Amino acid sequence: MQVLLTSGPGEHPGVTLFRLYLRIWTVQPEPTYDETVLFLEKTAKDLGLVRRWRWPQAQ
C-alpha cells in the first residue's frame, strides 16, 4: 500500500492519519483486511512500536 501523506496547512498529523484510515474499505461483507493490516503495521513502525501477533489457541 503506497499512500501519499498530505495534509492541509495547519492540519494535525493525527487528523491526516485518520483520513488515510478512512480510505480503507472495512465495510462488510467484503472488507480489505490485508490493506488494513498493512496500514496498522506501517503506522506502528512509524511510531516506533513493536508488532506482536497473538492468536487464540486451538482447544
CHARMM-style PDB file with segment names, atoms N, HN, CA, C and O in Angstrom:
ATOM      1  N   MET     1       0.844  -1.173   0.000  1.00  0.00      PROA
ATOM      2  CA  MET     1       0.000   0.000   0.000  1.00  0.00      PROA
ATOM      3  C   MET     1       0.887   1.232   0.000  1.00  0.00      PROA
ATOM      4  O   MET     1       1.704   1.424   0.901  1.00  0.00      PROA
ATOM      5  N   GLN     2       0.722   2.045  -0.995  1.00  0.00      PROA
ATOM      6  HN  GLN     2       0.059   1.889  -1.726  1.00  0.00      PROA
ATOM      7  CA  GLN     2       1.500   3.276  -1.053  1.00  0.00      PROA
ATOM      8  C   GLN     2       0.532   4.445  -1.103  1.00  0.00      PROA
ATOM      9  O   GLN     2      -0.225   4.605  -2.061  1.00  0.00      PROA
ATOM     10  N   VAL     3       0.568   5.242  -0.078  1.00  0.00      PROA
ATOM     11  HN  VAL     3       1.183   5.112   0.700  1.00  0.00      PROA
ATOM     12  CA  VAL     3      -0.325   6.386   0.021  1.00  0.00      PROA
ATOM     13  C   VAL     3       0.517   7.611   0.329  1.00  0.00      PROA
ATOM     14  O   VAL     3       1.400   7.573   1.186  1.00  0.00      PROA
ATOM     15  N   LEU     4       0.237   8.689  -0.372  1.00  0.00      PROA
ATOM     16  HN  LEU     4      -0.480   8.720  -1.068  1.00  0.00      PROA
ATOM     17  CA  LEU     4       0.937   9.932  -0.091  1.00  0.00      PROA
ATOM     18  C   LEU     4       0.310  10.570   1.130  1.00  0.00      PROA
ATOM     19  O   LEU     4      -0.906  10.748   1.199  1.00  0.00      PROA
ATOM     20  N   LEU     5       1.143  10.908   2.082  1.00  0.00      PROA
ATOM     21  HN  LEU     5       2.131  10.763   2.026  1.00  0.00      PROA
ATOM     22  CA  LEU     5       0.669  11.525   3.310  1.00  0.00      PROA
ATOM     23  C   LEU     5       0.674  13.036   3.112  1.00  0.00      PROA
ATOM     24  O   LEU     5       1.701  13.695   3.281  1.00  0.00      PROA
ATOM     25  N   THR     6      -0.482  13.569   2.755  1.00  0.00      PROA
ATOM     26  HN  THR     6      -1.316  13.034   2.618  1.00  0.00      PROA
ATOM     27  CA  THR     6      -0.590  15.006   2.539  1.00  0.00      PROA
ATOM     28  C   THR     6      -1.622  15.568   3.489  1.00  0.00      PROA
ATOM     29  O   THR     6      -2.629  14.925   3.786  1.00  0.00      PROA
ATOM     30  N   SER     7      -1.371  16.732   3.947  1.00  0.00      PROA
ATOM     31  HN  SER     7      -0.553  17.253   3.707  1.00  0.00      PROA
ATOM     32  CA  SER     7      -2.319  17.388   4.842  1.00  0.00      PROA
ATOM     33  C   SER     7      -2.400  18.856   4.476  1.00  0.00      PROA
ATOM     34  O   SER     7      -1.509  19.425   3.846  1.00  0.00      PROA
ATOM     35  N   GLY     8      -3.490  19.434   4.893  1.00  0.00      PROA
ATOM     36  HN  GLY     8      -4.214  18.972   5.405  1.00  0.00      PROA
ATOM     37  CA  GLY     8      -3.667  20.858   4.654  1.00  0.00      PROA
ATOM     38  C   GLY     8      -2.793  21.657   5.599  1.00  0.00      PROA
ATOM     39  O   GLY     8      -2.278  21.119   6.579  1.00  0.00      PROA
ATOM     40  N   PRO     9      -2.625  22.927   5.313  1.00  0.00      PROA
ATOM     41  CA  PRO     9      -1.811  23.762   6.195  1.00  0.00      PROA
ATOM     42  C   PRO     9      -2.425  23.817   7.592  1.00  0.00      PROA
ATOM     43  O   PRO     9      -3.607  24.118   7.758  1.00  0.00      PROA
ATOM     44  N   GLY    10      -1.605  23.524   8.579  1.00  0.00      PROA
ATOM     45  HN  GLY    10      -0.645  23.280   8.444  1.00  0.00      PROA
ATOM     46  CA  GLY    10      -2.063  23.576   9.951  1.00  0.00      PROA
ATOM     47  C   GLY    10      -2.845  22.360  10.418  1.00  0.00      PROA
ATOM     48  O   GLY    10      -3.303  22.326  11.560  1.00  0.00      PROA
ATOM     49  N   GLU    11      -3.010  21.350   9.548  1.00  0.00      PROA
ATOM     50  HN  GLU    11      -2.638  21.378   8.620  1.00  0.00      PROA
ATOM     51  CA  GLU    11      -3.750  20.159   9.956  1.00  0.00      PROA
ATOM     52  C   GLU    11      -2.905  19.305  10.884  1.00  0.00      PROA
ATOM     53  O   GLU    11      -1.723  19.083  10.620  1.00  0.00      PROA
ATOM     54  N   HSD    12      -3.490  18.834  11.949  1.00  0.00      PROA
ATOM     55  HN  HSD    12      -4.450  19.015  12.163  1.00  0.00      PROA
ATOM     56  CA  HSD    12      -2.801  17.986  12.911  1.00  0.00      PROA
ATOM     57  C   HSD    12      -2.472  16.644  12.248  1.00  0.00      PROA
ATOM     58  O   HSD    12      -3.309  16.099  11.528  1.00  0.00      PROA
ATOM     59  N   PRO    13      -1.257  16.096  12.479  1.00  0.00      PROA
ATOM     60  CA  PRO    13      -0.881  14.816  11.872  1.00  0.00      PROA
ATOM     61  C   PRO    13      -1.851  13.679  12.211  1.00  0.00      PROA
ATOM     62  O   PRO    13      -2.027  12.756  11.415  1.00  0.00      PROA
ATOM     63  N   GLY    14      -2.473  13.744  13.380  1.00  0.00      PROA
ATOM     64  HN  GLY    14      -2.330  14.494  14.026  1.00  0.00      PROA
ATOM     65  CA  GLY    14      -3.451  12.724  13.749  1.00  0.00      PROA
ATOM     66  C   GLY    14      -4.679  12.758  12.853  1.00  0.00      PROA
ATOM     67  O   GLY    14      -5.263  11.718  12.548  1.00  0.00      PROA
ATOM     68  N   VAL    15      -5.067  13.952  12.435  1.00  0.00      PROA
ATOM     69  HN  VAL    15      -4.592  14.797  12.683  1.00  0.00      PROA
ATOM     70  CA  VAL    15      -6.205  14.100  11.532  1.00  0.00      PROA
ATOM     71  C   VAL    15      -5.847  13.521  10.168  1.00  0.00      PROA
ATOM     72  O   VAL    15      -6.659  12.832   9.550  1.00  0.00      PROA
ATOM     73  N   THR    16      -4.642  13.797   9.704  1.00  0.00      PROA
ATOM     74  HN  THR    16      -3.982  14.356  10.206  1.00  0.00      PROA
ATOM     75  CA  THR    16      -4.197  13.254   8.423  1.00  0.00      PROA
ATOM     76  C   THR    16      -4.173  11.734   8.465  1.00  0.00      PROA
ATOM     77  O   THR    16      -4.626  11.080   7.526  1.00  0.00      PROA
ATOM     78  N   LEU    17      -3.655  11.176   9.529  1.00  0.00      PROA
ATOM     79  HN  LEU    17      -3.287  11.707  10.292  1.00  0.00      PROA
ATOM     80  CA  LEU    17      -3.610   9.723   9.691  1.00  0.00      PROA
ATOM     81  C   LEU    17      -5.018   9.137   9.704  1.00  0.00      PROA
ATOM     82  O   LEU    17      -5.257   8.093   9.097  1.00  0.00      PROA
ATOM     83  N   PHE    18      -5.941   9.789  10.380  1.00  0.00      PROA
ATOM     84  HN  PHE    18      -5.747  10.637  10.873  1.00  0.00      PROA
ATOM     85  CA  PHE    18      -7.329   9.329  10.429  1.00  0.00      PROA
ATOM     86  C   PHE    18      -7.965   9.361   9.047  1.00  0.00      PROA
ATOM     87  O   PHE    18      -8.720   8.457   8.687  1.00  0.00      PROA
ATOM     88  N   ARG    19      -7.664  10.400   8.270  1.00  0.00      PROA
ATOM     89  HN  ARG    19      -7.052  11.134   8.563  1.00  0.00      PROA
ATOM     90  CA  ARG    19      -8.185  10.476   6.894  1.00  0.00      PROA
ATOM     91  C   ARG    19      -7.699   9.287   6.062  1.00  0.00      PROA
ATOM     92  O   ARG    19      -8.460   8.704   5.290  1.00  0.00      PROA
ATOM     93  N   LEU    20      -6.428   8.939   6.229  1.00  0.00      PROA
ATOM     94  HN  LEU    20      -5.809   9.413   6.856  1.00  0.00      PROA
ATOM     95  CA  LEU    20      -5.882   7.797   5.497  1.00  0.00      PROA
ATOM     96  C   LEU    20      -6.582   6.503   5.898  1.00  0.00      PROA
ATOM     97  O   LEU    20      -6.891   5.662   5.054  1.00  0.00      PROA
ATOM     98  N   TYR    21      -6.825   6.357   7.190  1.00  0.00      PROA
ATOM     99  HN  TYR    21      -6.574   7.040   7.876  1.00  0.00      PROA
ATOM    100  CA  TYR    21      -7.519   5.163   7.674  1.00  0.00      PROA
ATOM    101  C   TYR    21      -8.929   5.070   7.085  1.00  0.00      PROA
ATOM    102  O   TYR    21      -9.377   3.986   6.710  1.00  0.00      PROA
ATOM    103  N   LEU    22      -9.617   6.191   7.006  1.00  0.00      PROA
ATOM    104  HN  LEU    22      -9.253   7.071   7.310  1.00  0.00      PROA
ATOM    105  CA  LEU    22     -10.981   6.191   6.492  1.00  0.00      PROA
ATOM    106  C   LEU    22     -11.056   5.790   5.024  1.00  0.00      PROA
ATOM    107  O   LEU    22     -12.118   5.388   4.549  1.00  0.00      PROA
ATOM    108  N   ARG    23      -9.962   5.892   4.309  1.00  0.00      PROA
ATOM    109  HN  ARG    23      -9.099   6.219   4.694  1.00  0.00      PROA
ATOM    110  CA  ARG    23      -9.941   5.488   2.894  1.00  0.00      PROA
ATOM    111  C   ARG    23      -9.898   3.975   2.708  1.00  0.00      PROA
ATOM    112  O   ARG    23     -10.133   3.480   1.605  1.00  0.00      PROA
ATOM    113  N   ILE    24      -9.604   3.247   3.761  1.00  0.00      PROA
ATOM    114  HN  ILE    24      -9.413   3.649   4.656  1.00  0.00      PROA
ATOM    115  CA  ILE    24      -9.517   1.783   3.670  1.00  0.00      PROA
ATOM    116  C   ILE    24     -10.925   1.208   3.762  1.00  0.00      PROA
ATOM    117  O   ILE    24     -11.689   1.559   4.662  1.00  0.00      PROA
ATOM    118  N   TRP    25     -11.263   0.331   2.834  1.00  0.00      PROA
ATOM    119  HN  TRP    25     -10.642   0.046   2.103  1.00  0.00      PROA
ATOM    120  CA  TRP    25     -12.593  -0.268   2.796  1.00  0.00      PROA
ATOM    121  C   TRP    25     -12.689  -1.339   3.873  1.00  0.00      PROA
ATOM    122  O   TRP    25     -12.083  -2.403   3.745  1.00  0.00      PROA
ATOM    123  N   THR    26     -13.452  -1.065   4.945  1.00  0.00      PROA
ATOM    124  HN  THR    26     -13.943  -0.201   5.049  1.00  0.00      PROA
ATOM    125  CA  THR    26     -13.586  -2.015   6.045  1.00  0.00      PROA
ATOM    126  C   THR    26     -15.033  -2.434   6.267  1.00  0.00      PROA
ATOM    127  O   THR    26     -15.361  -3.007   7.306  1.00  0.00      PROA
ATOM    128  N   VAL    27     -15.896  -2.151   5.302  1.00  0.00      PROA
ATOM    129  HN  VAL    27     -15.629  -1.685   4.458  1.00  0.00      PROA
ATOM    130  CA  VAL    27     -17.323  -2.445   5.434  1.00  0.00      PROA
ATOM    131  C   VAL    27     -17.602  -3.891   5.020  1.00  0.00      PROA
ATOM    132  O   VAL    27     -17.066  -4.378   4.024  1.00  0.00      PROA
ATOM    133  N   GLN    28     -18.434  -4.557   5.785  1.00  0.00      PROA
ATOM    134  HN  GLN    28     -18.869  -4.162   6.593  1.00  0.00      PROA
ATOM    135  CA  GLN    28     -18.853  -5.914   5.447  1.00  0.00      PROA
ATOM    136  C   GLN    28     -19.767  -5.855   4.233  1.00  0.00      PROA
ATOM    137  O   GLN    28     -20.434  -4.833   4.067  1.00  0.00      PROA
ATOM    138  N   PRO    29     -19.854  -6.836   3.392  1.00  0.00      PROA
ATOM    139  CA  PRO    29     -19.356  -8.187   3.557  1.00  0.00      PROA
ATOM    140  C   PRO    29     -17.974  -8.425   2.946  1.00  0.00      PROA
ATOM    141  O   PRO    29     -17.473  -9.547   3.006  1.00  0.00      PROA
ATOM    142  N   GLU    30     -17.342  -7.399   2.359  1.00  0.00      PROA
ATOM    143  HN  GLU    30     -17.749  -6.487   2.310  1.00  0.00      PROA
ATOM    144  CA  GLU    30     -16.045  -7.610   1.705  1.00  0.00      PROA
ATOM    145  C   GLU    30     -15.014  -6.570   2.139  1.00  0.00      PROA
ATOM    146  O   GLU    30     -14.584  -5.753   1.324  1.00  0.00      PROA
ATOM    147  N   PRO    31     -14.614  -6.588   3.410  1.00  0.00      PROA
ATOM    148  CA  PRO    31     -13.595  -5.637   3.860  1.00  0.00      PROA
ATOM    149  C   PRO    31     -12.213  -6.020   3.328  1.00  0.00      PROA
ATOM    150  O   PRO    31     -11.957  -7.185   3.027  1.00  0.00      PROA
ATOM    151  N   THR    32     -11.344  -5.047   3.219  1.00  0.00      PROA
ATOM    152  HN  THR    32     -11.552  -4.100   3.464  1.00  0.00      PROA
ATOM    153  CA  THR    32      -9.977  -5.306   2.759  1.00  0.00      PROA
ATOM    154  C   THR    32      -9.060  -5.389   3.978  1.00  0.00      PROA
ATOM    155  O   THR    32      -8.357  -4.438   4.323  1.00  0.00      PROA
ATOM    156  N   TYR    33      -9.092  -6.555   4.615  1.00  0.00      PROA
ATOM    157  HN  TYR    33      -9.663  -7.327   4.335  1.00  0.00      PROA
ATOM    158  CA  TYR    33      -8.306  -6.743   5.829  1.00  0.00      PROA
ATOM    159  C   TYR    33      -6.804  -6.623   5.566  1.00  0.00      PROA
ATOM    160  O   TYR    33      -6.071  -6.108   6.411  1.00  0.00      PROA
ATOM    161  N   ASP    34      -6.343  -7.088   4.419  1.00  0.00      PROA
ATOM    162  HN  ASP    34      -6.938  -7.506   3.733  1.00  0.00      PROA
ATOM    163  CA  ASP    34      -4.914  -7.010   4.117  1.00  0.00      PROA
ATOM    164  C   ASP    34      -4.435  -5.567   4.116  1.00  0.00      PROA
ATOM    165  O   ASP    34      -3.388  -5.252   4.681  1.00  0.00      PROA
ATOM    166  N   GLU    35      -5.197  -4.700   3.486  1.00  0.00      PROA
ATOM    167  HN  GLU    35      -6.048  -4.955   3.027  1.00  0.00      PROA
ATOM    168  CA  GLU    35      -4.824  -3.281   3.437  1.00  0.00      PROA
ATOM    169  C   GLU    35      -4.867  -2.660   4.836  1.00  0.00      PROA
ATOM    170  O   GLU    35      -4.038  -1.816   5.176  1.00  0.00      PROA
ATOM    171  N   THR    36      -5.837  -3.086   5.634  1.00  0.00      PROA
ATOM    172  HN  THR    36      -6.510  -3.771   5.358  1.00  0.00      PROA
ATOM    173  CA  THR    36      -5.953  -2.587   6.998  1.00  0.00      PROA
ATOM    174  C   THR    36      -4.738  -2.985   7.825  1.00  0.00      PROA
ATOM    175  O   THR    36      -4.185  -2.164   8.557  1.00  0.00      PROA
ATOM    176  N   VAL    37      -4.318  -4.253   7.709  1.00  0.00      PROA
ATOM    177  HN  VAL    37      -4.767  -4.920   7.114  1.00  0.00      PROA
ATOM    178  CA  VAL    37      -3.157  -4.738   8.456  1.00  0.00      PROA
ATOM    179  C   VAL    37      -1.904  -3.984   8.021  1.00  0.00      PROA
ATOM    180  O   VAL    37      -1.094  -3.594   8.862  1.00  0.00      PROA
ATOM    181  N   LEU    38      -1.736  -3.774   6.715  1.00  0.00      PROA
ATOM    182  HN  LEU    38      -2.393  -4.091   6.031  1.00  0.00      PROA
ATOM    183  CA  LEU    38      -0.574  -3.028   6.221  1.00  0.00      PROA
ATOM    184  C   LEU    38      -0.560  -1.604   6.782  1.00  0.00      PROA
ATOM    185  O   LEU    38       0.490  -1.100   7.180  1.00  0.00      PROA
ATOM    186  N   PHE    39      -1.713  -0.970   6.811  1.00  0.00      PROA
ATOM    187  HN  PHE    39      -2.566  -1.380   6.487  1.00  0.00      PROA
ATOM    188  CA  PHE    39      -1.813   0.384   7.356  1.00  0.00      PROA
ATOM    189  C   PHE    39      -1.411   0.398   8.830  1.00  0.00      PROA
ATOM    190  O   PHE    39      -0.630   1.251   9.254  1.00  0.00      PROA
ATOM    191  N   LEU    40      -1.940  -0.538   9.606  1.00  0.00      PROA
ATOM    192  HN  LEU    40      -2.574  -1.231   9.262  1.00  0.00      PROA
ATOM    193  CA  LEU    40      -1.632  -0.585  11.034  1.00  0.00      PROA
ATOM    194  C   LEU    40      -0.163  -0.908  11.289  1.00  0.00      PROA
ATOM    195  O   LEU    40       0.451  -0.340  12.192  1.00  0.00      PROA
ATOM    196  N   GLU    41       0.405  -1.828  10.488  1.00  0.00      PROA
ATOM    197  HN  GLU    41      -0.094  -2.290   9.755  1.00  0.00      PROA
ATOM    198  CA  GLU    41       1.824  -2.168  10.656  1.00  0.00      PROA
ATOM    199  C   GLU    41       2.708  -0.966  10.352  1.00  0.00      PROA
ATOM    200  O   GLU    41       3.655  -0.689  11.089  1.00  0.00      PROA
ATOM    201  N   LYS    42       2.405  -0.250   9.268  1.00  0.00      PROA
ATOM    202  HN  LYS    42       1.636  -0.475   8.670  1.00  0.00      PROA
ATOM    203  CA  LYS    42       3.210   0.912   8.896  1.00  0.00      PROA
ATOM    204  C   LYS    42       3.094   2.010   9.955  1.00  0.00      PROA
ATOM    205  O   LYS    42       4.092   2.630  10.324  1.00  0.00      PROA
ATOM    206  N   THR    43       1.882   2.244  10.437  1.00  0.00      PROA
ATOM    207  HN  THR    43       1.072   1.740  10.138  1.00  0.00      PROA
ATOM    208  CA  THR    43       1.673   3.260  11.457  1.00  0.00      PROA
ATOM    209  C   THR    43       2.430   2.912  12.735  1.00  0.00      PROA
ATOM    210  O   THR    43       3.072   3.772  13.338  1.00  0.00      PROA
ATOM    211  N   ALA    44       2.352   1.653  13.144  1.00  0.00      PROA
ATOM    212  HN  ALA    44       1.830   0.954  12.655  1.00  0.00      PROA
ATOM    213  CA  ALA    44       3.073   1.215  14.347  1.00  0.00      PROA
ATOM    214  C   ALA    44       4.578   1.388  14.172  1.00  0.00      PROA
ATOM    215  O   ALA    44       5.268   1.849  15.082  1.00  0.00      PROA
ATOM    216  N   LYS    45       5.080   1.018  13.002  1.00  0.00      PROA
ATOM    217  HN  LYS    45       4.520   0.644  12.263  1.00  0.00      PROA
ATOM    218  CA  LYS    45       6.517   1.154  12.736  1.00  0.00      PROA
ATOM    219  C   LYS    45       6.931   2.623  12.784  1.00  0.00      PROA
ATOM    220  O   LYS    45       7.963   2.963  13.363  1.00  0.00      PROA
ATOM    221  N   ASP    46       6.125   3.490  12.177  1.00  0.00      PROA
ATOM    222  HN  ASP    46       5.286   3.214  11.707  1.00  0.00      PROA
ATOM    223  CA  ASP    46       6.424   4.925  12.182  1.00  0.00      PROA
ATOM    224  C   ASP    46       6.439   5.492  13.601  1.00  0.00      PROA
ATOM    225  O   ASP    46       7.164   6.447  13.885  1.00  0.00      PROA
ATOM    226  N   LEU    47       5.644   4.907  14.483  1.00  0.00      PROA
ATOM    227  HN  LEU    47       5.055   4.132  14.253  1.00  0.00      PROA
ATOM    228  CA  LEU    47       5.578   5.358  15.871  1.00  0.00      PROA
ATOM    229  C   LEU    47       6.605   4.675  16.766  1.00  0.00      PROA
ATOM    230  O   LEU    47       6.722   4.990  17.950  1.00  0.00      PROA
ATOM    231  N   GLY    48       7.354   3.730  16.179  1.00  0.00      PROA
ATOM    232  HN  GLY    48       7.259   3.474  15.217  1.00  0.00      PROA
ATOM    233  CA  GLY    48       8.379   3.027  16.946  1.00  0.00      PROA
ATOM    234  C   GLY    48       7.830   1.916  17.822  1.00  0.00      PROA
ATOM    235  O   GLY    48       8.475   1.510  18.789  1.00  0.00      PROA
ATOM    236  N   LEU    49       6.642   1.421  17.493  1.00  0.00      PROA
ATOM    237  HN  LEU    49       6.118   1.751  16.708  1.00  0.00      PROA
ATOM    238  CA  LEU    49       6.031   0.351  18.274  1.00  0.00      PROA
ATOM    239  C   LEU    49       6.457  -1.011  17.730  1.00  0.00      PROA
ATOM    240  O   LEU    49       6.771  -1.147  16.548  1.00  0.00      PROA
ATOM    241  N   VAL    50       6.462  -2.005  18.597  1.00  0.00      PROA
ATOM    242  HN  VAL    50       6.206  -1.894  19.557  1.00  0.00      PROA
ATOM    243  CA  VAL    50       6.813  -3.367  18.201  1.00  0.00      PROA
ATOM    244  C   VAL    50       5.528  -4.134  17.945  1.00  0.00      PROA
ATOM    245  O   VAL    50       4.589  -4.085  18.739  1.00  0.00      PROA
ATOM    246  N   ARG    51       5.501  -4.838  16.836  1.00  0.00      PROA
ATOM    247  HN  ARG    51       6.264  -4.878  16.191  1.00  0.00      PROA
ATOM    248  CA  ARG    51       4.318  -5.631  16.498  1.00  0.00      PROA
ATOM    249  C   ARG    51       4.447  -7.014  17.097  1.00  0.00      PROA
ATOM    250  O   ARG    51       5.482  -7.666  16.960  1.00  0.00      PROA
ATOM    251  N   ARG    52       3.410  -7.456  17.750  1.00  0.00      PROA
ATOM    252  HN  ARG    52       2.569  -6.926  17.861  1.00  0.00      PROA
ATOM    253  CA  ARG    52       3.359  -8.807  18.293  1.00  0.00      PROA
ATOM    254  C   ARG    52       2.026  -9.419  17.902  1.00  0.00      PROA
ATOM    255  O   ARG    52       0.965  -8.846  18.151  1.00  0.00      PROA
ATOM    256  N   TRP    53       2.095 -10.592  17.286  1.00  0.00      PROA
ATOM    257  HN  TRP    53       2.956 -11.058  17.084  1.00  0.00      PROA
ATOM    258  CA  TRP    53       0.867 -11.291  16.913  1.00  0.00      PROA
ATOM    259  C   TRP    53       0.429 -12.155  18.068  1.00  0.00      PROA
ATOM    260  O   TRP    53       1.251 -12.801  18.718  1.00  0.00      PROA
ATOM    261  N   ARG    54      -0.832 -12.169  18.319  1.00  0.00      PROA
ATOM    262  HN  ARG    54      -1.500 -11.644  17.790  1.00  0.00      PROA
ATOM    263  CA  ARG    54      -1.382 -13.013  19.373  1.00  0.00      PROA
ATOM    264  C   ARG    54      -2.613 -13.709  18.826  1.00  0.00      PROA
ATOM    265  O   ARG    54      -3.636 -13.077  18.562  1.00  0.00      PROA
ATOM    266  N   TRP    55      -2.503 -15.002  18.662  1.00  0.00      PROA
ATOM    267  HN  TRP    55      -1.671 -15.515  18.876  1.00  0.00      PROA
ATOM    268  CA  TRP    55      -3.590 -15.792  18.099  1.00  0.00      PROA
ATOM    269  C   TRP    55      -4.230 -16.625  19.184  1.00  0.00      PROA
ATOM    270  O   TRP    55      -3.539 -17.105  20.082  1.00  0.00      PROA
ATOM    271  N   PRO    56      -5.555 -16.810  19.119  1.00  0.00      PROA
ATOM    272  CA  PRO    56      -6.201 -17.703  20.095  1.00  0.00      PROA
ATOM    273  C   PRO    56      -5.691 -19.126  19.907  1.00  0.00      PROA
ATOM    274  O   PRO    56      -5.487 -19.583  18.782  1.00  0.00      PROA
ATOM    275  N   GLN    57      -5.489 -19.810  21.010  1.00  0.00      PROA
ATOM    276  HN  GLN    57      -5.654 -19.439  21.924  1.00  0.00      PROA
ATOM    277  CA  GLN    57      -5.011 -21.191  20.934  1.00  0.00      PROA
ATOM    278  C   GLN    57      -6.170 -22.127  20.643  1.00  0.00      PROA
ATOM    279  O   GLN    57      -7.269 -21.962  21.172  1.00  0.00      PROA
ATOM    280  N   ALA    58      -5.908 -23.110  19.796  1.00  0.00      PROA
ATOM    281  HN  ALA    58      -5.015 -23.244  19.366  1.00  0.00      PROA
ATOM    282  CA  ALA    58      -6.924 -24.117  19.476  1.00  0.00      PROA
ATOM    283  C   ALA    58      -7.208 -24.957  20.718  1.00  0.00      PROA
ATOM    284  O   ALA    58      -6.310 -25.259  21.505  1.00  0.00      PROA
ATOM    285  N   GLN    59      -8.458 -25.320  20.870  1.00  0.00      PROA
ATOM    286  HN  GLN    59      -9.187 -25.075  20.231  1.00  0.00      PROA
ATOM    287  CA  GLN    59      -8.830 -26.116  22.035  1.00  0.00      PROA
ATOM    288  C   GLN    59      -8.958 -27.573  21.679  1.00  0.00      PROA
ATOM    289  OT1 GLN    59      -9.266 -28.394  22.543  1.00  0.00      PROA
TER     290      GLN     59
END
